[in-house]
Amino acid sequence: MPFRIGFHVSIAGGIHNSVFNAQTIGCTAFQIFTRNPRGWAEKELKEEDINMFKSKLRESGIQKDSVAAHMPYLPNLSGPDGEMYQKSVDSFKHELIRCSRLGIEFLVIHLGSHREQGKDKGLTQLVKSCELALDYYRSHYKKKMDVTVLLENSASQKNSLGNSLEELRRILDKLAKKTYGICLDTCHAFASGYNLSTEESCNQFINNFDKIVGLEELKFIHLNDSKYEIGSHLDRHELVGRGKIGIDGFKTIVNNKKIGDISMVMEPHVTSVQEDTKNLQMVQSLRK
C-alpha cells in the first residue's frame, strides 16, 4: 500500500479547494475543517459545493479513507449541562451530517474538558454527547451511519479527557464499537509522557497501544512534533523533525509494520506551501 501522508489543508475559497491545496503540496492524505473552526456559525453546504468536492477528490486519486474532517475548536463535549454544552452537541450533530454529505469517512473530535466536575462526570457527558449526536443523525438524516467518529488523545491539559491509553480504552468501551475509532496525535502523546523519541520507545508505545486499546481501533494519525519536552502537558505542534520528538521517532513510526499504512496528516501552525512541500518530501524520504 502507498504511503498515505499529508497535511491539514485550507478550504478558503470553497471546500473543493481543499483537494487542490492537498495536491499542490503533494499529499496522499489530508484533513480539513468543513467550516470556520473558531466560531459557532456555520456556512451552509450547497449541493454544488458538495458535488464539486466529491468530483475533485475522485479525480485526485486520493483514497476516500485518507481524508478526515476535524470538529471546530469551541465545542466541549465533556462539559456540564447548560447552554455551552447544548451548543457543543448541536455542533457535533451538524458536523456528522456535513461529513456524510461530503462523503468524508472520518470525523475527528476533541474529547473536551470536564470543567472541574471530575473524569467520571466528564466521561458520562462525553458518552451522552455521542449518543445524542448519533441518535439525531439516524432520526433526522440516515438510519445507517456512514461516518466513523475518531476520538483524539489529549495532551494531559488540566481537566481533559483521553490523556492515556487506558482512558481511551475506557471511553471506547462505553460506545458503540463500529461507529468509533481512535485518531492518535503524536505531539499529544509525547506531551502526556509517552516517549516517542527513539526506535525502542516508539515500538514499545505501539505495542502497548495494541495491548491496551487495540490497533484495530487506530484509524488515523496526526503526525506532529512537539515544541516542548516530554510530559509538558502542552499542546504545541512543531514540524516533524524540528521538535523534541525528533527524526528517529518519526522514522520508526512511518516504517512500523503495524501502523505504517494508516493515513497520517501533519498539523503545523502557520506555514507556507513551499515549507509544507519541503517538509512532506522529507517525511516521505523517511519511509523505507
URLIN-V363627 format. One record per run of one state. SS is the DSSP state (alpha for helix, beta for strand, coil for the rest). FROM is the first residue (numbers start at 0). TO is the last residue. If there is no record, write none. Layout:
ss->(SS | SS)
from->(FROM | FROM)
to->(TO | TO)
//
This chain:
ss->(coil | beta | coil | alpha | coil | beta | coil | alpha | coil | alpha | beta | coil | alpha | coil | beta | coil | beta | coil | alpha | coil | beta | coil | beta | coil | alpha | coil | alpha | beta | alpha | coil | alpha | coil | alpha | beta | coil | beta | coil | beta | coil | alpha | coil | beta | coil | alpha | coil)
from->(0 | 4 | 8 | 16 | 25 | 28 | 32 | 46 | 60 | 63 | 66 | 70 | 82 | 102 | 105 | 110 | 112 | 113 | 118 | 140 | 147 | 152 | 159 | 160 | 164 | 173 | 176 | 179 | 185 | 191 | 198 | 212 | 214 | 217 | 222 | 224 | 226 | 236 | 238 | 246 | 255 | 263 | 266 | 272 | 286)
to->(3 | 7 | 15 | 24 | 27 | 31 | 45 | 59 | 62 | 65 | 69 | 81 | 101 | 104 | 109 | 111 | 112 | 117 | 139 | 146 | 151 | 158 | 159 | 163 | 172 | 175 | 178 | 184 | 190 | 197 | 211 | 213 | 216 | 221 | 223 | 225 | 235 | 237 | 245 | 254 | 262 | 265 | 271 | 285 | 287)
//
